[in-house]
Amino acid sequence: MIIHQFYDKGLAHASYGIISQGKMAVVDPARDPQPYYDLSKEHGAQIIAVIETHPHADFISSHLEIHNQTGANIYVSKLVGADYPHCGFDEGDSIELGDLTLKAINTPGHSPDSICIIVEDEFNQQKAIFTGDTLFVGDVGRPDLRESAGNITAQKEELAKQMYHSTRDKLMKLPEDVVVYPAHGPGSLCGKNLSPELQSTIGNELRNNYALQLMSEMQFVKTLTEDQPFVPRYFGYDVDLNKKGAPSLAASIAHIAILEKSQPDAGVLVIDTRPKAQYVTGHLKNSLNIQNGGKFETWLGAIVNPGEVFYLVAEDKEIANAILKKAAKIGYEQQVKAVLISPLGEKAQSAQDDADHFAEHIEDYHIVDVRNYTEVAEKPVFANAQNIPLPELRERLNELPTDKPIMVHCAGGTRSAAASSIIATAIDNVPVYDLGETIRSF
């Protein structure tokens, strides 16, 4: 038996290839199917199954592309109501993979249609479980993402109750040496307390996972539903696209032009992905600076609405292709009008702050804190700051006073760079500054 984990740090997403006796199954694949093809070729294995633990909210899966390319069956719970060709995979169903047996168990909680996959060896011994977004290392999946998306919707309190029983009645009864392979690691927005470890065992989770400790159903529901991270705009869109099945990655980005020294159409949103140091010295007026970094996909999907057409700005063609693939991870490549390199058009420069002056005259600035509410509650920085989390900022610009220069901050500089560019598109009678990494000294 070979179990290979593929891990995407940008989305904190783990997917898997399982190989036995020349047969391979893929669990929760990412948008780009090539790594799974490479693994199958390396081991001389045939991909015969693609298993989805649920319709994912935070990334687009390549399950349909792999099916179309290889003929592998797609297995998913019948509760998903999937629009693509598939085999129902629910409690009592199994897949023979070489000398392994993959068995489904229904584990609603993160979503009403979540399943986990138990791996049994040729001696009927339970060896591993692929838990999707039901059980993470140190956490369980959040229950508030299916209140208005997918084939079945449910209120978070009801899903939290289901999670309580899925964990207590099923997962916690497995042998302690069963290895746990989750779909996400630290930094994922599908949970709130994920460990840095990318795999575990049932025994470790019984001892160390806060959500598996002794508590009543009522206590569990309260604990699980409070203080969850924000929900990016794209999550519901991705659930629905995964339910339908996404087009192939290569075909979907092939038609997007990469243009040098071209001018964007008026009125179309421009996302400048260059580093802040380049952006501030000269950028298209009213463009937004979402830097091409480790969390680019998340912030793109948190700031830009599904269906909203936009341009991307990149330094060169190599980076242009890389950010197109990142946009495709969340299904946003279909909204990209073109990628621009050295674009033409009216240019602007960002206001340059004087950190020393700000530190000595804080009262002369209106401070906007774009961190999430829980971050501010845990660690307030400036007593009189106005807290508008970055994902809400474009809709709340009219709440900002303009009688003083505006200073924007977050926790480390990435969000404040985006936020200050958003504010500068709406306010031009006072300078808009970005405190950037200097926030760490306060």
C-alpha positions as CSV (number, residue, x, y, z in Angstrom):
1,M,0.0,0.0,0.0
2,I,1.2,3.5,-0.9
3,I,-0.5,6.6,0.4
4,H,1.0,9.8,-1.1
5,Q,-0.1,13.2,0.2
6,F,-0.1,16.2,-2.1
7,Y,-0.1,19.5,-0.2
8,D,-0.9,23.0,-1.5
9,K,0.3,25.6,1.1
10,G,-1.6,28.4,-0.6
11,L,-5.0,26.9,0.2
12,A,-3.7,24.6,3.0
13,H,-5.3,21.7,1.0
14,A,-4.3,18.1,1.2
15,S,-5.2,15.5,-1.5
16,Y,-4.1,11.9,-1.8
17,G,-3.2,9.1,-4.1
18,I,-3.7,5.6,-2.8
19,I,-2.0,2.7,-4.7
20,S,-2.3,-1.0,-4.3
21,Q,-1.3,-3.7,-6.8
22,G,-1.2,-1.4,-9.8
23,K,-4.5,0.3,-9.1
24,M,-4.8,3.9,-7.8
25,A,-7.5,6.0,-6.2
26,V,-7.4,9.8,-5.9
27,V,-9.1,11.5,-2.9
28,D,-10.2,15.2,-3.0
29,P,-8.0,16.2,-6.0
30,A,-6.9,19.8,-6.6
31,R,-7.7,21.7,-9.8
32,D,-4.5,20.6,-11.5
33,P,-4.7,16.9,-12.2
34,Q,-1.1,16.5,-13.5
35,P,0.5,15.5,-10.2
36,Y,-1.9,12.6,-9.9
37,Y,-1.0,11.5,-13.4
38,D,2.7,11.8,-12.6
39,L,2.3,9.6,-9.5
40,S,0.4,6.9,-11.4
41,K,3.0,6.9,-14.1
42,E,5.8,6.7,-11.5
43,H,4.3,3.6,-10.0
44,G,2.9,2.1,-13.1
45,A,-0.6,2.3,-11.6
46,Q,-4.0,2.8,-13.3
47,I,-6.3,5.5,-11.8
48,I,-9.6,3.7,-11.4
49,A,-11.3,5.9,-8.8
50,V,-11.7,9.5,-7.8
51,I,-13.4,10.1,-4.5
52,E,-14.9,13.3,-3.3
53,T,-15.5,13.5,0.5
54,H,-18.0,16.4,-0.2
55,P,-18.5,19.4,-2.6
56,H,-15.6,21.6,-1.5
57,A,-16.1,25.3,-0.8
58,D,-12.5,26.5,-0.7
59,F,-11.1,25.0,-3.9
60,I,-12.1,23.6,-7.3
61,S,-11.6,19.9,-7.7
62,S,-10.4,18.1,-10.9
63,H,-12.6,15.1,-10.4
64,L,-14.5,15.5,-13.6
65,E,-11.4,16.2,-15.6
66,I,-9.7,13.1,-14.3
67,H,-12.8,11.0,-15.1
68,N,-12.8,12.4,-18.7
69,Q,-9.1,11.9,-19.1
70,T,-8.7,8.4,-17.6
71,G,-12.2,6.9,-17.4
72,A,-11.9,6.5,-13.6
73,N,-15.2,6.4,-11.8
74,I,-16.1,9.3,-9.6
75,Y,-17.4,8.3,-6.2
76,V,-19.4,10.7,-4.0
77,S,-22.3,10.6,-1.6
78,K,-25.7,10.4,-3.3
79,L,-26.7,13.3,-1.0
80,V,-24.6,15.6,-3.1
81,G,-27.0,15.5,-6.0
82,A,-23.9,15.7,-8.3
83,D,-24.6,16.7,-11.9
84,Y,-21.5,14.8,-13.3
85,P,-21.3,11.1,-14.0
86,H,-20.7,9.3,-10.7
87,C,-21.2,6.3,-8.5
88,G,-23.0,6.7,-5.1
89,F,-20.6,6.2,-2.2
90,D,-22.3,6.0,1.1
91,E,-22.3,3.9,4.2
92,G,-22.3,0.2,3.2
93,D,-20.6,0.9,-0.1
94,S,-17.0,-0.1,-0.9
95,I,-14.3,0.0,-3.6
96,E,-11.8,-2.8,-4.2
97,L,-8.4,-1.3,-4.8
98,G,-5.8,-4.1,-5.3
99,D,-5.7,-5.9,-1.9
100,L,-7.3,-2.9,-0.2
101,T,-11.0,-2.1,0.5
102,L,-12.1,1.5,0.7
103,K,-15.3,1.8,2.7
104,A,-17.5,4.9,3.0
105,I,-19.1,6.2,6.2
106,N,-21.5,9.1,6.2
107,T,-20.2,11.8,8.6
108,P,-22.4,14.9,8.2
109,G,-21.4,18.0,10.2
110,H,-19.1,20.1,8.0
111,S,-21.7,19.6,5.3
112,P,-24.8,17.5,5.1
113,D,-23.2,15.2,2.5
114,S,-19.8,14.6,4.0
115,I,-18.3,11.2,3.9
116,C,-15.1,9.7,5.3
117,I,-13.2,6.8,3.7
118,I,-11.9,3.9,5.8
119,V,-9.0,1.8,4.3
120,E,-9.0,-1.9,5.2
121,D,-6.1,-4.2,4.3
122,E,-6.4,-7.8,3.0
123,F,-6.9,-9.0,6.6
124,N,-9.9,-6.7,7.1
125,Q,-7.8,-4.5,9.5
126,Q,-8.7,-0.8,9.5
127,K,-5.4,1.0,8.7
128,A,-6.3,4.6,7.7
129,I,-9.2,7.0,7.3
130,F,-9.5,9.9,4.9
131,T,-11.6,12.4,6.8
132,G,-12.1,15.3,4.3
133,D,-13.3,18.3,6.2
134,T,-14.9,16.3,9.0
135,L,-11.9,15.7,11.2
136,F,-8.6,17.7,11.1
137,V,-5.5,17.4,13.2
138,G,-6.6,19.4,16.2
139,D,-10.0,20.4,15.0
140,V,-13.2,19.5,13.2
141,G,-14.7,21.1,10.1
142,R,-16.7,24.3,10.6
143,P,-20.5,23.9,10.3
144,D,-21.5,27.2,8.8
145,L,-20.6,26.9,5.1
146,R,-23.8,25.2,3.8
147,E,-26.5,27.5,5.0
148,S,-27.1,28.8,1.4
149,A,-25.1,26.6,-0.9
150,G,-25.2,23.1,-2.4
151,N,-27.9,20.5,-3.0
152,I,-28.8,20.3,0.7
153,T,-28.6,23.4,3.0
154,A,-28.7,23.4,6.7
155,Q,-28.3,25.8,9.6
156,K,-25.0,25.8,11.4
157,E,-26.5,24.7,14.7
158,E,-28.1,21.7,13.0
159,L,-24.8,20.7,11.3
160,A,-22.9,21.2,14.5
161,K,-25.2,18.7,16.2
162,Q,-24.6,16.3,13.3
163,M,-20.9,16.7,13.7
164,Y,-21.2,15.9,17.4
165,H,-22.7,12.5,16.5
166,S,-20.5,11.8,13.5
167,T,-17.4,12.2,15.8
168,R,-18.8,10.4,18.9
169,D,-20.8,7.6,17.2
170,K,-18.4,6.8,14.3
171,L,-14.9,8.4,14.3
172,M,-14.1,8.1,18.0
173,K,-15.0,4.4,18.0
174,L,-12.3,3.5,15.4
175,P,-9.1,1.8,16.6
176,E,-6.6,4.3,18.0
177,D,-3.8,3.3,15.6
178,V,-5.9,4.2,12.5
179,V,-4.0,7.0,10.7
180,V,-6.0,10.1,10.0
181,Y,-5.5,11.9,6.6
182,P,-7.5,15.2,6.5
183,A,-8.2,17.4,3.5
184,H,-6.7,20.5,5.2
185,G,-3.8,21.8,7.3
186,P,-3.1,25.0,9.2
187,G,-4.3,28.2,7.6
188,S,-7.4,26.7,6.1
189,L,-10.6,28.6,6.5
190,C,-12.5,25.3,6.9
191,G,-11.7,25.2,10.6
192,K,-10.4,27.4,13.3
193,N,-7.8,25.5,15.3
194,L,-5.9,23.3,12.9
195,S,-2.5,21.8,14.0
196,P,0.7,22.3,12.0
197,E,0.8,18.5,11.6
198,L,-0.6,17.1,8.3
199,Q,-1.6,13.7,9.6
200,S,-2.4,12.1,12.9
201,T,-4.0,9.0,14.4
202,I,-7.4,8.5,16.0
203,G,-5.6,8.0,19.4
204,N,-3.7,11.3,19.1
205,E,-6.9,13.1,18.3
206,L,-8.8,11.5,21.1
207,R,-6.2,12.9,23.5
208,N,-5.4,16.3,21.9
209,N,-8.2,17.5,19.8
210,Y,-10.4,20.0,21.7
211,A,-13.5,19.0,19.7
212,L,-13.2,15.3,20.8
213,Q,-13.1,16.0,24.5
214,L,-15.9,15.1,26.9
215,M,-18.7,17.7,26.6
216,S,-22.4,17.7,26.1
217,E,-24.0,18.2,22.7
218,M,-25.1,21.7,23.7
219,Q,-21.5,22.6,24.8
220,F,-20.2,21.2,21.6
221,V,-22.5,23.2,19.4
222,K,-21.7,26.4,21.2
223,T,-17.9,25.7,21.0
224,L,-18.0,24.8,17.3
225,T,-20.2,27.7,16.1
226,E,-18.4,30.5,17.9
227,D,-15.3,32.4,16.6
228,Q,-15.2,30.8,13.2
229,P,-13.1,32.6,10.6
230,F,-14.7,34.8,7.9
231,V,-16.3,33.2,4.9
232,P,-14.8,34.4,1.6
233,R,-17.1,35.4,-1.2
234,Y,-16.2,32.5,-3.4
235,F,-17.1,29.7,-1.1
236,G,-20.7,29.2,-2.1
237,Y,-19.7,29.6,-5.8
238,D,-17.1,26.8,-5.5
239,V,-19.6,24.4,-3.8
240,D,-22.0,24.8,-6.8
241,L,-19.2,24.6,-9.4
242,N,-17.8,21.4,-7.7
243,K,-21.3,20.0,-7.7
244,K,-21.5,20.5,-11.5
245,G,-17.9,19.6,-12.2
246,A,-15.3,22.1,-13.5
247,P,-14.0,22.3,-17.0
248,S,-10.4,21.1,-17.6
249,L,-7.7,23.4,-16.3
250,A,-5.7,23.7,-19.5
251,A,-8.7,24.4,-21.7
252,S,-10.1,26.9,-19.2
253,I,-7.0,29.1,-19.1
254,A,-5.9,28.7,-22.7
255,H,-8.2,31.4,-24.1
256,I,-7.0,34.1,-21.6
257,A,-4.8,36.6,-23.4
258,I,-1.5,37.8,-21.8
259,L,-1.0,41.3,-23.2
260,E,2.0,43.6,-23.1
261,K,1.7,47.3,-23.1
262,S,-2.1,47.2,-23.6
263,Q,-4.7,49.4,-22.1
264,P,-7.6,47.9,-20.1
265,D,-11.2,48.6,-20.9
266,A,-12.7,51.4,-18.9
267,G,-14.8,50.4,-15.9
268,V,-13.3,46.9,-15.5
269,L,-11.7,46.0,-12.2
270,V,-7.9,45.7,-12.3
271,I,-6.1,43.5,-9.8
272,D,-2.4,44.3,-9.6
273,T,-0.5,41.3,-8.3
274,R,2.9,42.8,-8.2
275,P,4.8,43.3,-4.8
276,K,3.8,46.4,-2.9
277,A,7.2,48.0,-3.5
278,Q,6.5,48.0,-7.2
279,Y,2.9,48.9,-7.0
280,V,3.3,52.0,-4.9
281,T,5.8,53.6,-7.3
282,G,3.4,53.4,-10.2
283,H,0.2,51.6,-11.0
284,L,-3.0,51.9,-13.0
285,K,-5.3,54.4,-11.3
286,N,-8.0,52.6,-9.2
287,S,-6.3,49.2,-9.4
288,L,-6.3,47.0,-6.3
289,N,-3.0,45.6,-5.0
290,I,-3.5,41.9,-4.1
291,Q,0.0,40.7,-4.0
292,N,1.1,37.3,-5.5
293,G,2.0,35.6,-2.3
294,G,1.2,32.6,-0.2
295,K,-2.5,33.5,0.2
296,F,-3.2,35.2,-3.1
297,E,-6.1,32.8,-3.9
298,T,-7.8,33.4,-0.6
299,W,-7.6,37.2,-0.8
300,L,-8.6,37.3,-4.4
301,G,-11.7,35.3,-3.5
302,A,-12.4,37.3,-0.4
303,I,-12.3,40.7,-2.2
304,V,-13.6,40.0,-5.7
305,N,-17.2,38.7,-6.2
306,P,-18.0,35.5,-8.1
307,G,-18.9,36.6,-11.6
308,E,-17.1,40.0,-11.4
309,V,-14.9,40.4,-14.4
310,F,-11.3,41.7,-13.8
311,Y,-7.9,42.1,-15.3
312,L,-4.7,40.8,-13.7
313,V,-1.4,42.7,-13.8
314,A,1.8,40.7,-13.5
315,E,5.5,41.4,-13.9
316,D,6.2,39.0,-16.7
317,K,4.7,36.1,-18.7
318,E,6.0,33.4,-16.3
319,I,4.3,35.0,-13.4
320,A,1.2,35.7,-15.5
321,N,0.8,32.0,-16.1
322,A,1.4,31.2,-12.4
323,I,-1.3,33.6,-11.2
324,L,-3.7,32.4,-13.8
325,K,-3.4,28.9,-12.3
326,K,-3.8,30.3,-8.8
327,A,-7.0,32.1,-9.9
328,A,-8.2,28.8,-11.4
329,K,-7.7,27.0,-8.1
330,I,-10.9,28.8,-6.9
331,G,-12.6,28.8,-10.3
332,Y,-12.0,32.5,-10.9
333,E,-10.1,32.1,-14.2
334,Q,-13.5,32.3,-16.0
335,Q,-13.7,35.9,-14.8
336,V,-10.3,37.0,-16.0
337,K,-10.6,39.3,-19.0
338,A,-6.8,39.3,-19.7
339,V,-3.5,39.5,-17.9
340,L,-1.6,42.7,-18.5
341,I,2.2,43.2,-18.4
342,S,3.4,46.8,-18.3
343,P,-0.1,48.1,-19.0
344,L,-0.9,51.5,-20.6
345,G,-3.2,54.0,-19.1
346,E,-3.5,56.7,-16.4
347,K,-0.9,56.0,-13.7
348,A,-1.0,56.8,-10.0
349,Q,1.4,56.5,-7.0
350,S,0.5,55.5,-3.5
351,A,1.0,58.0,-0.6
352,Q,4.2,57.2,1.3
353,D,3.8,57.3,5.0
354,D,6.3,58.5,7.6
355,A,6.1,55.9,10.4
356,D,8.0,58.0,12.9
357,H,5.6,60.9,12.4
358,F,2.7,58.5,12.8
359,A,4.1,57.0,16.0
360,E,4.5,60.5,17.5
361,H,1.2,62.0,16.2
362,I,-1.3,59.1,16.2
363,E,-4.1,61.4,17.1
364,D,-3.7,63.2,13.7
365,Y,-4.7,60.1,11.8
366,H,-7.9,58.1,11.3
367,I,-6.8,54.5,11.8
368,V,-8.4,51.6,10.0
369,D,-7.7,48.1,11.3
370,V,-8.6,45.5,8.6
371,R,-7.9,42.4,10.7
372,N,-10.8,40.0,11.5
373,Y,-13.0,40.7,14.5
374,T,-11.5,37.8,16.5
375,E,-7.9,39.1,15.9
376,V,-8.9,42.6,17.1
377,A,-10.6,41.2,20.2
378,E,-7.6,39.0,21.1
379,K,-5.0,41.7,20.4
380,P,-6.2,45.3,20.1
381,V,-3.4,47.7,18.8
382,F,-4.8,51.2,18.6
383,A,-7.7,52.2,21.0
384,N,-9.5,54.4,18.6
385,A,-9.1,52.4,15.4
386,Q,-12.1,51.7,13.2
387,N,-12.3,47.9,12.5
388,I,-13.5,46.9,9.1
389,P,-12.2,43.5,8.1
390,L,-10.7,43.4,4.6
391,P,-13.4,41.1,3.1
392,E,-16.1,43.7,4.0
393,L,-14.2,46.8,3.0
394,R,-15.4,47.4,-0.6
395,E,-19.0,47.5,0.7
396,R,-18.3,49.7,3.7
397,L,-16.1,52.5,2.2
398,N,-18.9,55.0,2.9
399,E,-18.3,54.5,6.6
400,L,-14.8,56.0,6.5
401,P,-14.5,59.6,7.7
402,T,-12.3,61.9,5.5
403,D,-11.4,64.7,7.9
404,K,-7.9,63.3,8.6
405,P,-5.2,61.3,6.7
406,I,-6.1,57.6,6.8
407,M,-3.6,55.0,8.2
408,V,-4.4,51.3,7.4
409,H,-3.0,48.4,9.2
410,C,-3.4,44.6,9.6
411,A,-1.2,42.1,11.3
412,G,1.8,41.9,9.0
413,G,1.3,44.1,5.8
414,T,-0.4,41.8,3.2
415,R,-4.0,42.8,3.9
416,S,-3.2,46.4,4.6
417,A,-1.6,46.7,1.2
418,A,-4.8,45.5,-0.4
419,A,-7.0,47.5,1.9
420,S,-5.2,50.8,1.4
421,S,-5.4,50.4,-2.4
422,I,-9.2,49.7,-2.0
423,I,-9.7,52.8,0.1
424,A,-7.6,55.0,-2.3
425,T,-10.0,54.2,-5.1
426,A,-12.8,55.9,-3.2
427,I,-11.1,58.7,-1.3
428,D,-8.8,61.3,-2.8
429,N,-9.3,64.4,-0.6
430,V,-6.9,63.0,2.1
431,P,-3.9,60.7,1.8
432,V,-4.3,57.0,2.4
433,Y,-1.3,55.4,4.0
434,D,-0.4,51.7,4.6
435,L,1.5,51.0,7.8
436,G,2.6,47.7,6.3
437,E,5.2,45.6,8.2
438,T,5.9,48.5,10.6
439,I,2.8,47.4,12.6
440,R,4.9,44.7,14.1
441,S,6.8,47.4,16.1
442,F,3.6,48.7,17.8
